[in-house]
Amino acid sequence: MALDHPDRVEKLAVLDIVPAHYLYNEGLTKEFVDAYFHWFLYIRPAPFPENIIAEQKASRPRPGSNPVVAAEYQRTFSNPATIHAMCEDYRASASIDLEFDEADMHRKIECPMLVLWAENGAMGRLRLADPDGRLHIEVQAVRHESRVHLDIETDDIEAEVRRLEALGAKRVEKYPRWWVMEAPTGQRFCVVRPQSESFAAEANPGSDSRRGVRRRPRKTGPKPRLPPARSAPSDAVAGGCRS
C-alpha cells in the first residue's frame, strides 16, 4: 500500500516484519522455518490446512487471551469461510504477491518508516544471508531509531575516515578498533577493519592502491549517501561494531 498509494500513506510502522519475498527466496533458513512453520502449512492446497485449523480451533480455545477476545476468536474461526480466506492470504504471499514484489523491486518506500521487532522474537534472532553467504543482514534491538547501519571495511581506517570527511561525513565517536561516523543525511555508520578473508579480492580500491573499502549493511531504514562499494558479512552490534 505504501508503494501503490504514496499519496495516501503518510507514515508506516512495521512490527516483526521482514519482506516475504526475501524470506521465501533468500532468507529460507532452519531458524526461519522453525519460527514460522505455519506459513508452510497454510500455503498447501485447500482443503488440507483448512481442515487442520478447523479441527484445532474446535478442540481448544486460544490460550492466554482475554475471555471476551477468546470468545470472539472462537466465533470467527468457527466460520469455514474465515479459515479459507486466511489460508488464501498465505497462498497469495507465496504466489501472486511474489510477482508483484518482483515488479516493484526498483521502487522504494518514500514515507517515514518505523521498523520495530521484539528483542527475543523470531525477527530479533534472525540472521539473513544471500545464497553465496557474502551479504549478511542482522536484525538487532537498538536503543535509537531503527535504520540501516553500514559498516565500511578498510585496511587503512584513518585514511578512509579522512576520505569520507572530504565527502561531507563527520566523526562522531572513536572506539579502539573502529570509528563511528555520520553522513550528511544524519545517518550513522562505522569504519572498521577487514572482517573476512575475502576482503582483498572483493574490496574496491581506494585512492591509494594499497587500500580497499567495502560496505556491509545491517539494521533497517534509509541508507547514507556514500560512494558505492561491495557488500560483506557483518558481525556488528548495536551502538558499535566488533572487529
N, C-alpha and C positions, 0 to 999 in steps of 0.2 A: 504494500500500500504506500509506503514511503517513497518508493521509486515511481509507481504508477500515478500517484496523486500528490506530487510535491507541493501543490498549491493548497492542499487540504491538511497535510500533516506538518505541523509546525515544529513539534519536538517528538522524539522517540526514546522510549526506555525499553530495554530487553532484559529479562531475568533468566539466568541459567540457559542462555541461548548461544549455540554455535550453528552457523548455517547448515541446513540439512544437505545441501549439495556437496559441501566439503566433507561432511561426516560420511556420506554414502560413497563418495568417490576416492577420498584420500585419507580420511581420518578413521577408517574402519579398523579398530584395534580390539583386542580381547576385553580391555577395560571398558571400552565404549559399549560393546555388546552385553557385557555383564550388567552395566548400569541401565541400559535401555533395551533389554531383551524384548519388551512388549512391542517395540517398533516392528520387529521382525516377525512377531506373531500376527499383529494386526494387518500387515500388508499381504498376508496369504489370501488366496481366492475365497470368496464367500461360498458357503456359509460357515466354513471351518472356524475362524476366530469368533464370529458372532455367536455360535453355539457354545463355545467355551466361556465367553464372557457372560452370556445369559445364565448359564448354569452356576457360575461363580457368584454372580450378584444375587441370585435367588437363594443361594445356600448360606451366605453370611453378609451382614451389613458392613459398610465401610468403617474400618477401625479408627478410633481416635477422633471422631468427628463430633461436633455439637449435635445433640439429638434432633434438632429441627433440620439441620443441614443433612444429617444422615438419612432422615426420612425422605427429604426431597430428592436426594441422590438415589435412594432406593426406588422411589416412584418413577423418576426419569428413566432409569435403566431397566425398568420393567417393560418399557416400550421397545419392541424389536426394531422399530424404525430408527430410534435414537442410537442403538448399538450399531446398526448397519451404517448410519451416517458417519459415526465416529470412525469406523473402520475404513470407510470410503475416503475420509480425510487423510488417514495414514497412507492408503494406497496411492492417493494423488501425490503425496510427498515423495514417493519413490518412483513416480512415473511422469505424469504431465508437468508437475511442478519443476522437475529437473530440467525439462526442455525450456520452460520459461526462464529458469535461472541461467541456463546457457546463453539465452538470447540477451540477458541483461548483464552479462559479465563485464561489459565495457562501461557500465553506468555505476555511479556512486551515490550513496545517500547524502544529501546536501544539508538536511536539517540537523540541529544539535542532537546528539545521541548519547544516552547514558547506558552503559553496559554494567550489569551487576551479576554476581554469582555468589553462591554460598561457599564460604571458605572450605568447608568439609564436604561439599556436594560433589556430584559427578563432574561438573564442568570445572570446578576448582581443582580437581585432581587430574584433569585431562591434559595429556601432553600430545599435541598434534604434530605429525611429521608427514612429509611428502614421501612418495613411494621409494625414492632412492636414498632417503634418510638424511638429506643435507639440510633442508629447511625445517626448523622446529619453531612452533608457536606455543608458548606456555601461557595458559590462563591462570592468573595468580590473584590472590587477595591483596589489595593495596590500601594504604591509608590516605590516598589522594584520589582525584577524579580519574575515572577509567580512561585508558588511552593505549595506543600502540607505543611501545618503547623500543627504540632502535639501539642495538649495540654495534658500534663501529669498531671492527677489529683492525689493528695495525701493528706493524713491527717497530714503529717509532711513535710512541704516544705523544710526546711533546711536539714533534714536527707536525703530526696530524692535527693536534689541538690548535696550533698556530695557523695551519691552513684553513681550518673551519672558522677561526676567529676572523680571518681575512674575508670570509664569505658572509659574515654577519652574525655568527654564533657567539655566545659568551660563556665564559667559565662560571660554574655555579659552585661546585664543591670538589675537592681533591681527596681521593682515597689512596691507600698505599699502592694499589695496582691499577687504578683507572681514574678517569676524570668524568664527572657529571657536567654536561653542558646544556645550553638552551638555545634552540633555533630562534630565528627572528619571529616565528609564528607563536613562540611561547612554549613549544613542545620540547620536553627534555629528552636527552639521550646520553649514552655513555660511550666513551672512547676507551677501549680495552685492549689487552694483549691478545695475540692469536689464541684461539680456543680449540682448534682441531688440527690434525696432521695434514689435512688437505689445503690449509691456508695458502701455502706458497704457490700451489698450482691454480687456485681459483681467485686469488686476490687481484684487484685492479691496480695496476702500477700507479704510484704517486709521482710527483714531480721529480723525485729522486728515484733512480732505477732500483735502488736498494730497498725502497719502501713499497708496501702494498696496503690496501684497505679493502674491507668489505663490510656489509651491514647485515645485522641479524635482528629480525623483528620479534617482539614479544608484547603481550597485553593487547588492549583494544582501543581504537579511537583514531583520530586524524594523525597522519604522518608529517614529520617536519620536512620542509623543502630543502633537501640537500642533494648533492650530486649523486647520480646512480652508482650503485656498487652491487657486488654479488651478495647473496644471502648465505648464511651459515648457521650451524646449530647454536642454540642459546642455553646457558645454564645460569642466567641472571636471576637475581632475586629482587623482591620489592624494595625500593629505596636504595638500591646499589647493584653491583654486578660482581659475581665471583669470577676470579681469574687466577 
